[in-house]
């Protein structure tokens, strides 16, 4: 039982790290894409 609990906690922490990484990547993209569009047409 304790093994299963430990496995579940490891899985949850891995998912949390993965989720945080992807939210950071997405927020960077949300910043970068408008900048790239502005660079293409300056006005």
N, C-alpha and C positions, 0 to 999 in steps of 0.2 A: 504493500500500500504506500509506504513512504517513498519507494522507488518511483512509483507512478506519479506521485505528487511532485517529486523533484523534477521528473521529466516534463511534467506540465508547466512548472515554473520556468524551466529553461526555455521551453518552446515559447511561452508568453514573453519572456525577456528578449528572445531573438526577434519575435514579431514586432515588439515595441521598437527595438533598434532599427529594424527594417522600415517600419512606418515613419519613424523620425527622419531617417535618411531620405526617404522618398518625399516627405513634406518639404524638406530643405531643398531638394532638387527642383521640385515643382515651384517653390517660391522664388528660387533663382531664375527659373524659366519665365515666370510671370514678370520679373524685373527685366530680364534680358530681351524678351520678344518685343515689347514696346520701344525699347531703346534701338533695337535693330531696325524697326519700322521707321522710327524717326530719323535714323541715319540714312535710310534709303530715300525718303522724301523730306527735305529739311523744313518745308513750310507746313 
